[in-house]
Amino acid sequence: MVRAVVLINAGRGQIEATGEEVAGVPGVYEVYSVAGRVDLVAHIRVATNDELAEIVSGRLAKIEGVVATETLIAFRVYSREDSEAGFS
């Protein structure tokens, strides 16, 4: 499984609508509206790098409110859920 975090800058006054549209893209697991240098953070989970490329370059880039993106591909995932599963 390929996991990535996509940092998204939205157009002025378009954060909510953009977040909702991004959340509707298949492969997007969650979208957060955040404070800081970006407006939205999307978590993506897909099977292949090609699918990730299609989502970021093919789908997200075409959403009207998306001004810019930065994609961070996860090498490893560390989570409480994974740790707890190892002890059960």
Order of alpha helices (4+ residues) and beta strands (2+ residues): beta-alpha-beta-beta-alpha-beta-alpha
